[in-house]
Amino acid sequence: MATAVAQAEKAEEGRLRPGARLRWQGGTYRVLVLQGAEVQLGCLDEEGADARALLSVVVGADDFALLDEDLQDLEREQVADTSGLSLLPEAELKLVRDWERHLREIDDGVPPDSEEGAVPRPGYDPARFTVRQRLATKAAEMKALGFRHASAGTIERRRRAYQARGAFGLIREIVPGSPWGRTDERVVKLLLAEVKAGLGESDGDASRLYERLQASVRREHEDKYDKLMISRATFYRLLGRLGINVASLHWPTDRRLDEANGAVPPYTPTQARRLGEQVQIDSTGLDIIAIGDDGRPVQVELTAAIDVVSRTIIGAMIVPKVRGRGPRGRRLGGRATRSFDAVLMLAQALAPMPARPGWSPRALAEQSEMPYADLVACDPRMAGAAARPVIRPRMVVVDHGKIFNSEHFDDVCRMLDIKVRPARERTATDKAVIESTFNAIKRRFSQYVAGYTGSDLKRRGKHVTDGPLWSLNELQDLLNEWIALDWQQKPHDGLRSPFLPGLTISPNRMYATLVAAEGHVPLVLTPHENRKLLPFHYLKVTDKGVRIGNRTYNSEALQEYKNRHTGIPGQGRRWQIRYSPYAPRFVWLWDHNKDDWVEAEFIHQRLIGDDWTQWTWEEATLNVLEDGGHKEEQRRIAREVSKLRERARRGPDPDAPRVPQLFTGPALDLDVPVADPYEGIPDPDPATVVRAPALTMAAEHILHAARPAPPPAPDDPVTETETDFEPADAGQPVDTGGRVQEPSRAYRTGVLSLRGGAAEVFGITRPPAPRAAPSPGAGEPGDEEDDGGES
């Protein structure tokens, strides 16, 4: 009895109960209150603080341990987690408690609610009956009470689950539809870890996931593998309980990552209180084909910036999207959004957008809800501007794209006093506003524009490039007008008044409200300051000038800096040279000593005689290289640029075939030598050619089944040759004027006629035609004229 009491005290000591001591998050605590799924802890450390936490969080901590009176670790065991009981319906909670009462009676001999000194019922005394006997007694009793699934084996399994996990183990065994059924939570944790680890991998079947789960369980719990590992059928049921769709394992990698990193409820909108406090920038394909600078159709890409608090699109830039040609690292001609485009868009946001001729009058700022008079008073550039506010960004949120991580973009943001905050990787919720804006632009703008391609190739219409297409400049102008006319002046669902939440307002109305509260101070950039936004290289000035790429620039003013030291330690004679990819005709050297710019022109500009871009130059360089030239032939490339510009002015050739030739793959040498059947045979000598023998009779008599000939005269001897004809009835004697003649030799030898009808050709017997009555004076039948005539 003393041993049993000691075991009971030890078991009670090892349980999480009021007064128990434990270690959690590096501190020592005493359990003060256990209430449902929460526990209140009193700190035993001198400088610690009391805590209140979920029981599952405390028990699941890595450093959790129960302590004895000397604050030493007790033997680690699974502590019952009763937090799940508070979430059960009343009927299921009663079922769990009933099972707990019966299981406690099997182990203790008496139910847990028995009075002190109660005697065990017959069949349950631990001192007289074994565990198997008590299980059999309890199985019979529970079946009599109407319990389902109450066999001795089921009771024993649930008894072990209760001993290991307490009431939480019973929940997993009894309650139908529990999160993971009877599967051990360690297996569930490993499964979720394998699912998370496979998000960035190539897609695979659920069978691969099951095999990885097997390997993980074997690696982490090798001694308990046979007990923990679940069957394949249980594995698939577990996926369903955990909400893991088997088909999702085959989703594209980007979709799986986006789904895993997407927003989870409750959803929290992006917060901003001031104009420009948060501006989100991103790039996307516009799903439109336009005419590029070379006159060919190209895909386009949109980079936009939106102010979160007013939902104003403060900048939008369209660029062509073309893959370059050439080996990796030396590829030329490629075109997409670059860091300079993002910088140009920031500069665009700091200045009013001028209205263009032909725009709707309603797209002007003076016709909108913007405080036009006040804005013109503080910024004269607003006169005649479009209905798009000027908002200076204070912080921009960007993704991890190369254009936003460039040194040039970062330098310009520092110069303009703009903070840059990168969004988390694969977390679209950090830029939810700009992502939603892109969807709205494609829905409200792109699908109505000529050249719309749909979101992917499966949705693209036929012969899109054969129809009318906008040029890049025309498409940019069309987008600017749409922003001023439609986007800025239509109510936005994300803009609501706190006093009238059912009323939506437009971005321009929201801007007017906020600018009235905080004011507007324009930031006017002079041409001198605008040049500081351009990309730059550190170059040494020589007697030939400076080279950017494969172009040379020179001027008399630039030559004054030939071999001159900059005066900056570590920079030597390399001066800062800035250029514009959209107008590479000129470059500017920045003299930091005078804070002034020195201009130089492309030395072969006279061969071009027109505006051109960096992308046009790269295309011309590729054409020269493919024609056998060299990229250092600047004159030749300049002439090619002029040709490209001329072709772009003319437009595509209407007579040129628009449908490309079929792709047949690379040419292969598939010629197989064929033996010449006449090889080795000498050419014939005409003198030695043997003459073909002459026929002894006419060919007509050999190939034609002759008809009966008229009988010969009585005094003419009948020869074999003259009577050699085919009878009318094959195989039958022929009456020839009283004489019976055998079938002809031509028939006997199988030689048939190639003339006449099918009956004659194939030897088909025809019935004799009826003979007409002889007319008076007519001769005898034997005197009739032969139809076939004489050969």
C-alpha positions in Angstrom: 0.0 0.0 0.0 2.9 2.4 0.8 4.3 1.8 -2.7 1.0 2.6 -4.3 0.7 5.8 -2.3 4.2 6.8 -3.3 3.5 6.1 -7.0 0.3 8.2 -6.7 2.1 11.1 -5.1 4.8 10.9 -7.8 2.2 10.9 -10.5 0.4 13.8 -8.9 3.7 15.7 -8.6 4.4 15.2 -12.3 1.1 16.8 -13.4 0.5 20.4 -14.2 -1.7 21.6 -11.4 -2.1 24.7 -9.2 1.0 25.0 -7.1 3.3 23.1 -9.5 6.6 24.7 -10.4 7.9 24.8 -14.0 10.5 26.4 -16.3 9.3 28.4 -19.3 11.1 30.8 -21.6 14.2 30.9 -19.4 12.3 31.7 -16.1 10.9 29.7 -13.2 7.2 30.0 -12.4 4.5 28.6 -10.1 1.1 27.7 -11.5 -1.4 30.0 -9.8 -4.6 29.4 -11.8 -5.7 26.9 -14.4 -8.8 28.1 -16.2 -9.9 26.4 -19.4 -7.2 26.8 -22.0 -5.3 29.5 -20.1 -2.8 29.3 -17.2 -1.7 32.1 -14.8 1.9 31.9 -13.7 3.7 33.6 -10.8 7.3 34.2 -11.4 9.8 32.8 -8.8 12.7 34.9 -10.1 13.6 38.1 -8.3 13.5 40.4 -11.4 10.9 38.4 -13.3 7.2 39.2 -14.0 4.1 37.2 -13.7 2.6 35.8 -17.0 -0.7 34.7 -18.4 -0.6 32.4 -21.5 -2.3 29.6 -23.3 -1.7 26.2 -21.8 -0.7 24.8 -25.2 1.9 27.5 -25.6 3.5 26.9 -22.2 3.5 23.1 -22.6 4.8 23.3 -26.2 7.8 25.5 -25.4 11.2 24.0 -26.1 12.6 24.7 -22.6 9.4 23.6 -20.7 10.0 21.3 -17.7 8.3 20.6 -14.4 10.4 21.2 -11.3 10.5 19.7 -7.9 10.8 21.6 -4.6 14.5 22.1 -5.2 13.8 23.5 -8.7 15.3 20.4 -10.3 13.8 18.9 -13.4 11.3 16.1 -12.9 11.2 13.2 -15.3 9.8 14.6 -18.5 6.4 13.4 -19.5 3.6 14.5 -21.7 1.4 16.9 -19.7 -2.3 16.8 -20.3 -3.6 19.6 -22.5 -7.1 20.4 -21.5 -7.4 23.4 -23.8 -9.3 21.4 -26.3 -12.1 20.6 -23.9 -13.4 24.1 -23.8 -13.9 24.0 -27.6 -16.1 20.9 -27.6 -19.9 20.9 -27.9 -21.8 19.9 -24.8 -22.6 16.4 -26.1 -19.0 15.6 -27.1 -17.7 17.0 -23.8 -20.1 14.7 -21.9 -18.9 11.7 -23.9 -15.3 12.4 -23.2 -16.0 12.8 -19.5 -18.0 9.6 -19.4 -15.1 7.7 -21.0 -12.6 9.4 -18.5 -14.8 8.2 -15.6 -14.8 4.6 -16.8 -11.1 4.5 -17.6 -10.2 5.9 -14.2 -12.3 3.2 -12.6 -10.3 0.5 -14.4 -7.0 1.9 -13.1 -8.1 3.1 -9.6 -10.8 0.6 -8.9 -13.3 3.3 -8.0 -14.8 6.2 -10.1 -13.1 9.6 -9.7 -16.2 11.1 -8.0 -16.5 8.4 -5.4 -16.5 9.3 -1.7 -13.4 8.7 0.4 -13.1 5.1 1.6 -15.4 3.7 -1.1 -15.0 0.0 -1.9 -14.3 -1.1 -5.5 -17.2 -2.7 -7.3 -17.0 -6.4 -8.1 -14.5 -7.1 -10.9 -12.6 -3.8 -10.5 -10.5 -4.3 -7.4 -6.8 -3.9 -8.6 -5.6 -6.1 -5.8 -7.7 -9.1 -6.9 -8.2 -8.7 -10.6 -5.7 -8.3 -13.4 -5.9 -5.4 -16.0 -7.2 -7.8 -18.6 -9.9 -9.0 -16.3 -10.9 -5.5 -15.4 -11.0 -4.6 -19.1 -13.3 -7.5 -19.9 -15.6 -6.5 -17.1 -15.7 -2.9 -18.2 -16.3 -3.9 -21.9 -19.4 -6.0 -20.9 -20.7 -3.1 -18.7 -20.3 -0.5 -21.3 -21.9 -2.6 -24.0 -24.9 -3.1 -21.7 -25.0 0.7 -21.2 -25.2 1.2 -25.0 -21.7 2.5 -25.7 -20.5 1.9 -29.3 -17.0 0.8 -30.0 -16.5 -0.6 -26.5 -14.6 -3.8 -27.0 -11.8 -4.8 -24.7 -9.2 -3.8 -27.4 -10.8 -0.4 -28.0 -11.0 0.3 -24.2 -7.3 -0.7 -23.8 -6.2 1.6 -26.7 -8.1 4.6 -25.3 -6.8 3.8 -21.8 -3.3 4.1 -23.0 -4.1 7.3 -24.9 -5.6 8.7 -21.7 -2.5 7.7 -19.6 -0.2 9.3 -22.2 -2.1 12.5 -23.1 -4.9 12.8 -20.6 -8.3 14.2 -21.8 -6.5 15.5 -25.0 -5.7 11.9 -25.9 -9.4 11.0 -25.5 -10.5 13.8 -27.7 -8.3 12.5 -30.5 -9.7 8.9 -30.0 -13.3 9.6 -29.4 -14.4 12.9 -31.1 -15.2 12.3 -34.9 -13.6 14.8 -37.3 -10.8 15.8 -34.9 -8.0 17.6 -36.7 -5.8 14.6 -37.1 -7.7 11.6 -35.9 -5.5 9.0 -34.1 -2.3 10.2 -35.7 0.4 11.2 -33.3 0.9 15.0 -33.3 4.7 14.4 -33.8 3.8 12.8 -37.2 1.5 15.7 -38.0 4.3 18.2 -37.2 6.7 16.4 -39.5 4.1 16.2 -42.3 3.5 20.0 -42.1 7.3 20.6 -42.2 7.6 18.5 -45.3 4.8 20.3 -47.0 6.4 23.6 -46.2 9.8 22.5 -47.4 8.4 21.4 -50.7 6.8 24.7 -51.6 9.7 26.0 -53.6 10.5 22.7 -55.2 9.2 21.2 -58.4 5.7 19.7 -58.2 5.3 16.1 -57.3 2.7 13.5 -56.3 1.3 12.8 -52.9 3.2 9.5 -53.0 6.5 11.4 -52.9 5.3 13.4 -49.9 4.4 10.1 -48.2 7.8 8.7 -48.8 9.4 11.8 -47.5 7.2 11.6 -44.4 8.4 8.0 -43.9 12.0 9.1 -44.1 11.4 12.0 -41.7 9.7 9.8 -39.1 12.5 7.3 -39.4 15.1 9.9 -39.0 13.5 11.7 -36.0 11.9 8.7 -34.2 13.8 5.7 -35.3 13.1 3.6 -32.2 9.3 4.4 -32.4 8.9 4.3 -36.2 6.7 1.2 -36.3 4.4 2.7 -33.6 4.2 6.2 -35.0 4.2 5.8 -38.8 0.7 5.8 -40.4 -0.5 3.8 -43.3 -0.9 5.3 -46.8 -4.7 5.4 -46.5 -4.5 7.2 -43.1 -2.0 9.6 -44.7 -4.5 10.6 -47.4 -7.3 11.0 -44.8 -4.9 13.1 -42.7 -4.2 15.4 -45.7 -8.0 16.0 -46.0 -8.3 16.8 -42.3 -5.5 19.3 -42.5 -7.0 21.0 -45.5 -4.2 20.1 -47.8 -5.6 19.6 -51.3 -3.7 16.8 -53.2 -4.1 18.6 -56.4 -2.3 21.7 -54.9 0.9 19.7 -55.0 0.8 20.0 -58.8 0.2 23.8 -58.8 2.8 26.0 -60.4 5.6 26.9 -58.0 4.7 30.6 -57.9 1.1 29.8 -57.1 2.1 27.5 -54.3 4.4 30.1 -52.8 1.8 32.8 -53.1 -0.9 30.6 -51.6 1.4 29.8 -48.6 2.5 33.4 -48.1 -0.9 35.0 -48.8 -2.9 37.0 -46.3 -4.7 35.1 -43.6 -7.8 36.3 -41.8 -8.5 38.6 -40.2 -7.3 40.8 -43.0 -5.7 44.1 -42.1 -5.7 46.9 -44.7 -2.5 48.9 -45.3 -2.5 52.0 -43.1 -1.4 55.5 -44.1 -2.6 58.9 -42.8 -0.6 61.5 -44.8 -0.1 62.1 -48.5 3.0 60.3 -49.7 3.5 58.6 -46.3 3.6 55.3 -48.2 3.9 54.9 -51.9 4.0 51.4 -53.5 5.9 50.7 -56.7 5.9 47.6 -58.9 6.0 46.4 -62.5 3.7 44.2 -64.5 2.9 43.2 -68.0 0.2 45.4 -69.5 -1.3 42.6 -71.7 -1.1 44.9 -74.8 0.9 44.7 -78.0 2.2 48.0 -79.4 4.4 49.1 -82.3 8.0 49.5 -81.2 10.6 52.0 -82.3 11.7 49.7 -85.1 8.1 49.4 -86.5 7.6 45.8 -85.2 4.9 44.7 -82.7 6.3 44.4 -79.1 4.9 43.4 -75.7 4.8 46.3 -73.2 5.4 46.5 -69.4 3.9 49.0 -67.0 5.7 50.4 -63.9 3.5 52.4 -61.6 3.5 54.2 -58.3 0.4 54.6 -56.2 -0.1 56.7 -53.0 -1.8 54.5 -50.4 -3.8 57.1 -48.5 -5.4 58.7 -51.6 -5.1 55.8 -54.1 -3.6 58.3 -56.6 -1.5 56.9 -59.4 1.3 59.5 -59.1 3.4 57.9 -61.9 3.0 55.4 -64.7 5.7 54.4 -67.2 5.2 52.1 -70.3 8.3 50.4 -71.8 8.7 47.8 -74.4 9.5 44.2 -73.3 11.8 42.5 -75.8 14.3 39.7 -75.2 17.9 40.4 -76.1 20.1 38.4 -78.4 23.5 37.1 -77.9 25.2 34.9 -75.2 24.4 35.5 -71.5 26.4 38.4 -70.1 26.9 39.9 -73.5 23.3 40.1 -74.6 22.3 43.1 -76.7 19.0 44.5 -77.8 17.0 43.4 -74.7 14.5 45.9 -73.4 12.4 46.0 -70.2 11.9 48.2 -67.2 15.3 49.4 -65.9 16.3 51.4 -62.9 16.3 54.6 -64.9 12.6 54.0 -65.8 11.8 53.8 -62.1 13.8 57.0 -61.4 12.1 58.8 -64.3 8.7 57.8 -62.9 9.7 59.4 -59.5 10.6 62.5 -61.3 7.3 62.4 -63.1 5.5 62.2 -59.8 7.1 65.4 -58.6 5.8 67.5 -61.5 2.3 68.1 -62.8 1.3 66.0 -65.8 0.7 68.4 -68.7 -2.6 67.9 -70.6 -2.2 67.0 -74.3 -4.1 68.4 -77.2 -7.1 66.3 -78.1 -7.8 65.2 -74.5 -11.3 65.5 -73.1 -11.9 68.8 -71.2 -13.0 66.7 -68.2 -9.4 65.4 -67.9 -8.1 68.8 -66.9 -7.4 69.7 -63.3 -9.6 72.8 -63.5 -12.6 70.7 -64.3 -12.0 68.2 -61.5 -12.6 68.1 -57.7 -9.0 69.2 -57.0 -8.5 72.7 -55.4 -7.3 74.0 -58.7 -7.1 77.7 -57.8 -5.1 77.1 -54.6 -2.7 74.7 -56.4 -2.0 77.2 -59.2 -1.3 79.8 -56.6 1.4 77.8 -55.0 2.7 76.0 -58.2 2.2 77.8 -61.5 3.0 74.6 -63.4 -0.5 73.4 -62.5 -2.0 75.8 -65.1 -3.4 73.6 -67.9 -2.3 70.4 -66.1 -4.2 67.1 -66.1 -6.4 66.1 -63.2 -3.7 64.1 -61.4 -2.3 65.4 -58.1 1.4 66.0 -57.4 2.3 64.0 -54.3 5.9 63.9 -53.0 6.7 60.3 -51.8 8.1 60.1 -48.3 8.6 56.3 -48.3 8.4 53.8 -51.2 7.7 50.1 -50.8 9.3 48.0 -53.5 9.9 44.4 -54.1 13.2 42.6 -54.6 13.4 43.2 -58.3 16.8 44.1 -59.8 15.7 47.6 -60.9 14.7 48.6 -57.3 17.8 47.1 -55.7 20.2 49.0 -58.0 22.7 51.6 -56.7 21.2 54.2 -59.0 17.7 54.0 -57.7 18.9 54.0 -54.1 21.1 57.1 -54.7 18.2 59.0 -56.3 15.9 58.2 -53.4 18.5 59.4 -50.9 18.9 62.6 -52.9 15.2 63.2 -52.9 14.9 62.3 -49.2 12.7 59.2 -49.9 13.0 56.2 -47.6 13.0 52.8 -49.3 11.4 49.8 -47.6 11.7 46.4 -49.3 8.7 44.1 -49.1 9.1 40.6 -47.7 9.9 38.0 -50.3 6.9 36.1 -51.7 4.5 38.3 -49.6 2.1 40.0 -51.9 0.2 41.5 -48.9 3.0 44.0 -48.3 2.2 45.6 -51.7 -1.5 44.7 -51.8 -2.6 48.2 -53.0 -0.4 48.2 -56.1 -1.3 44.6 -57.0 -5.0 45.4 -56.8 -4.4 48.5 -58.9 -2.7 46.5 -61.6 -5.7 44.2 -61.7 -8.1 47.2 -62.0 -6.0 48.7 -64.8 -6.1 45.5 -66.9 -9.8 45.2 -66.3 -10.8 48.9 -66.9 -8.1 49.9 -69.4 -6.2 47.1 -71.1 -9.1 45.0 -72.4 -10.5 48.0 -74.2 -7.3 48.9 -76.1 -6.5 47.7 -79.6 -3.8 45.0 -79.3 -5.1 43.5 -76.1 -3.7 40.0 -75.7 -5.4 38.6 -72.6 -3.6 37.4 -69.5 -1.8 34.5 -71.2 -1.3 32.6 -74.5 -4.4 30.4 -73.8 -6.6 33.5 -73.7 -5.0 35.4 -76.6 -7.1 36.2 -79.7 -6.2 35.1 -83.2 -4.1 37.5 -85.4 -3.8 40.2 -82.7 -0.8 41.7 -84.4 -2.6 41.9 -87.7 -5.0 44.6 -86.5 -4.4 48.3 -85.8 -1.9 48.8 -83.0 -0.9 51.9 -81.0 2.7 53.1 -80.9 4.5 53.2 -77.6 4.2 57.0 -77.3 0.5 56.9 -78.3 -0.2 54.2 -75.7 1.6 56.2 -73.0 -0.5 59.2 -73.9 -3.7 57.1 -73.9 -2.9 55.7 -70.4 -2.1 59.2 -69.0 -5.5 60.5 -70.2 -7.3 57.5 -68.8 -5.6 58.0 -65.4 -6.7 61.7 -65.3 -10.2 61.1 -66.7 -11.2 57.7 -65.2 -9.1 56.5 -62.4 -8.7 59.8 -60.5 -12.3 60.9 -60.8 -14.3 57.7 -60.1 -15.2 56.6 -56.6 -12.8 54.1 -55.2 -14.0 51.3 -52.9 -11.0 51.6 -50.7 -11.7 55.3 -50.0 -14.5 55.9 -47.5 -15.4 58.6 -45.1 -15.1 57.7 -41.4 -18.3 59.6 -40.8 -20.2 58.1 -43.8 -18.7 54.7 -44.3 -21.3 53.8 -46.9 -20.1 56.6 -49.2 -17.1 56.0 -51.5 -15.1 58.9 -52.8 -12.7 59.4 -55.7 -8.9 59.7 -55.3 -9.0 63.4 -56.3 -11.7 64.1 -53.6 -9.5 62.3 -51.0 -6.5 64.4 -52.1 -8.5 67.6 -51.8 -9.5 66.7 -48.3 -6.0 65.8 -47.2 -4.2 68.6 -48.9 -6.5 71.1 -47.1 -5.4 69.7 -43.8 -1.6 69.4 -44.4 -0.9 71.8 -47.2 1.2 71.4 -50.3 4.8 72.5 -50.9 6.0 71.7 -54.5 9.5 70.4 -55.2 10.5 71.9 -58.4 13.6 70.2 -60.0 15.6 72.4 -62.3 17.4 71.0 -65.4 20.6 71.2 -63.4 19.0 68.9 -60.7 17.3 66.7 -63.2 20.6 65.7 -64.6 21.5 64.3 -61.2 18.8 61.7 -61.7 20.5 60.2 -64.8 22.6 57.1 -64.6 26.3 57.7 -64.7 29.7 56.1 -65.3 33.1 57.1 -64.0 35.3 57.6 -67.1 38.6 59.1 -68.0 38.7 61.8 -70.7 41.2 61.1 -73.5 42.0 63.0 -76.7 39.1 61.1 -78.3 36.7 62.0 -75.6 34.8 59.4 -73.5 33.2 56.1 -74.4 29.9 54.8 -73.1 29.3 51.3 -74.5 30.4 51.4 -78.1 29.7 55.1 -78.6 32.2 58.0 -78.5 31.4 61.5 -77.2 33.6 64.6 -77.5 33.6 68.4 -77.5 36.0 71.2 -77.0 34.7 71.8 -73.5 35.2 68.2 -72.6 38.8 68.2 -73.8 39.7 70.7 -71.1 39.3 67.7 -68.6 41.7 65.5 -70.6 44.0 63.7 -68.1 43.0 66.1 -65.4 42.8 64.8 -61.8 39.4 65.0 -60.1 40.9 65.9 -56.7 38.9 63.1 -55.1 41.0 60.5 -53.3 40.6 57.1 -54.9 38.8 58.4 -58.0 41.9 59.6 -59.9 41.2 61.0 -63.4 37.8 59.3 -63.7 35.0 61.9 -63.9 31.4 61.4 -63.4 29.6 61.2 -66.8 25.8 61.1 -66.9 23.6 60.2 -69.8 20.0 59.5 -70.7 19.1 56.2 -72.3 16.0 57.9 -73.9 18.2 60.7 -75.4 21.8 59.4 -75.7 22.7 62.1 -78.2 24.4 64.1 -75.4 26.3 63.2 -72.2 27.3 65.5 -69.3 30.4 65.6 -67.2 29.8 66.9 -63.7 32.5 69.2 -62.4 32.0 68.9 -58.7 34.5 71.8 -58.1 32.2 74.2 -60.0 28.9 72.3 -59.5 28.4 72.6 -63.2 27.9 70.4 -66.3 30.0 70.0 -69.4 28.2 68.8 -72.5 29.5 66.5 -75.2 27.7 65.2 -78.3 27.9 61.8 -80.1 30.6 62.3 -82.7 28.5 60.6 -85.5 25.2 62.3 -84.7 25.1 64.0 -88.2 24.7 60.5 -89.7 21.5 59.9 -87.8 20.0 63.4 -87.8 17.1 62.5 -85.6 16.1 61.5 -82.1 17.0 58.0 -81.1 17.3 55.8 -78.0 19.7 53.4 -76.4 17.4 50.5 -77.4 17.5 51.6 -81.1 21.3 51.7 -81.0 21.5 48.2 -79.5 19.2 46.9 -82.2 21.3 48.5 -84.9 24.5 47.0 -83.4 22.9 43.6 -83.5 22.0 44.1 -87.2 25.6 45.1 -88.0 27.0 42.1 -86.1 24.7 39.7 -87.9 25.8 41.2 -91.2 29.4 40.4 -90.5 30.4 43.7 -89.0 32.0 44.7 -85.7 30.5 46.6 -82.8 33.3 49.2 -83.0 32.2 50.4 -86.4 30.3 53.4 -85.1 29.7 55.0 -88.5 28.1 51.9 -89.8 25.9 51.5 -86.7 24.9 55.1 -86.9 23.7 54.6 -90.5 21.8 51.5 -89.4 20.1 53.6 -86.7 19.0 56.0 -89.3 17.6 53.1 -91.4 15.7 51.8 -88.4 14.2 55.2 -87.7 13.2 55.6 -91.3 11.5 52.2 -91.3 9.7 53.1 -88.1 8.4 56.3 -89.8 7.1 54.3 -92.8 5.5 51.6 -90.6 5.2 47.9 -91.5 5.2 46.9 -95.1 1.6 46.1 -96.0 2.7 43.8 -98.8 5.1 41.8 -96.6 3.8 38.4 -95.6 2.6 38.5 -92.0 2.4 34.7 -91.4 5.9 33.3 -90.7 7.1 30.2 -92.3 6.6 26.9 -90.5 9.3 25.9 -88.1 10.8 22.7 -89.2 13.6 22.4 -86.8 17.3 22.3 -87.6 18.4 20.8 -90.9 19.7 17.2 -90.6 21.7 15.2 -93.2 19.3 12.3 -93.8 20.5 11.3 -97.3 20.9 7.5 -97.5 23.0 6.1 -100.4 20.9 3.9 -102.7 22.6 1.2 -104.7 22.6 1.8 -108.5 21.0 -1.3 -110.1 22.9 -0.6 -113.4 26.2 -0.2 -111.7 28.9 -2.2 -113.6 26.8 -2.6 -116.7 28.6 -1.0 -119.7 26.7 1.3 -122.0 25.2 -0.6 -125.0 26.9 -0.4 -128.4 24.3 0.4 -131.1 26.2 -1.9 -133.5 25.7 -4.8 -131.2 22.0 -4.3 -130.4 20.1 -7.4 -131.7 17.0 -6.4 -133.8 13.7 -7.6 -132.4 12.2 -10.4 -134.5 9.2 -9.5 -136.7 5.8 -10.9 -135.9 4.6 -13.6 -138.2 1.1 -12.2 -138.0 -0.7 -9.0 -137.3 -0.9 -7.9 -133.7 -4.7 -7.7 -134.0 -4.9 -11.4 -134.4 -2.8 -12.0 -131.2 -4.4 -9.4 -128.8 -7.9 -9.3 -130.2 -10.4 -12.1 -129.9 -11.6 -12.0 -133.5 -15.2 -12.4 -134.4 -16.4 -15.2 -136.8 -15.2 -14.5 -140.4 -17.4 -15.2 -143.4 -17.1 -18.7 -144.7 -14.6 -19.2 -147.6 -15.6 -19.9 -151.1 -16.1 -23.5 -151.9 -13.1 -23.7 -154.1 -10.8 -21.9 -151.6 -8.7 -24.2 -149.5 -9.2 -23.4 -145.8 -5.9 -22.9 -144.1 -5.2 -23.0 -140.4 -4.2 -19.4 -140.4 -7.3 -18.1 -142.1 -9.6 -20.0 -139.8 -7.7 -19.1 -136.7 -10.5 -17.1 -134.9 -12.2 -17.1 -131.5 -15.8 -18.6 -131.5 -18.8 -16.8 -130.2 -19.3 -19.4 -127.5 -16.0 -20.3 -126.0 -15.2 -23.9 -125.9 -18.0 -24.9 -128.3 -17.7 -26.0 -131.9 -18.5 -23.3 -134.5 -20.7 -23.9 -137.4 -18.8 -22.7 -140.5 -21.0 -23.6 -143.4 -21.6 -27.2 -142.6 -18.1 -27.8 -141.2 -17.3 -28.0 -137.5 -14.1 -26.2 -136.5 -12.3 -26.4 -133.1 -11.7 -23.2 -131.0 -8.9 -21.0 -132.3 -5.3 -21.3 -131.2 -5.5 -17.7 -129.9 -8.2 -18.6 -127.5 -6.6 -21.9 -126.6 -3.3 -20.1 -125.6 -5.2 -17.6 -123.4 -4.5 -14.5 -125.6 -7.5 -12.2 -125.1 -8.6 -9.1 -126.8 -7.9 -5.5 -125.5 -10.5 -4.1 -127.8 -14.3 -4.2 -127.6 -16.5 -4.5 -124.5 -15.9 -6.1 -121.1 -17.5 -9.3 -122.3 -14.9 -9.6 -125.0 -11.9 -8.5 -122.9 -12.8 -10.9 -120.0 -14.3 -13.7 -122.0 -17.8 -13.3 -120.7 -20.3 -15.5 -122.7 -23.1 -13.5 -124.3 -26.3 -15.1 -125.6 -26.6 -15.0 -129.4 -28.6 -12.1 -130.6 -32.0 -13.0 -132.2 -31.7 -13.4 -135.9 -34.0 -11.3 -138.1 -36.1 -12.8 -140.9 -34.3 -12.7 -144.2 -35.6 -10.2 -146.6 -36.6 -11.3 -150.1 -33.6 -11.6 -152.3 -31.3 -11.7 -149.4 -28.4 -14.1 -149.5 -27.8 -16.9 -147.2 -26.6 -16.3 -143.7 -23.2 -17.4 -144.6 -23.1 -14.6 -147.1 -23.5 -11.8 -144.5 -20.7 -9.2 -144.3 -18.3 -9.5 -141.5 -18.8 -6.7 -138.8 -15.2 -6.6 -137.9 -14.1 -6.0 -141.4 -10.9 -7.3 -142.8 -7.6 -6.6 -141.0 
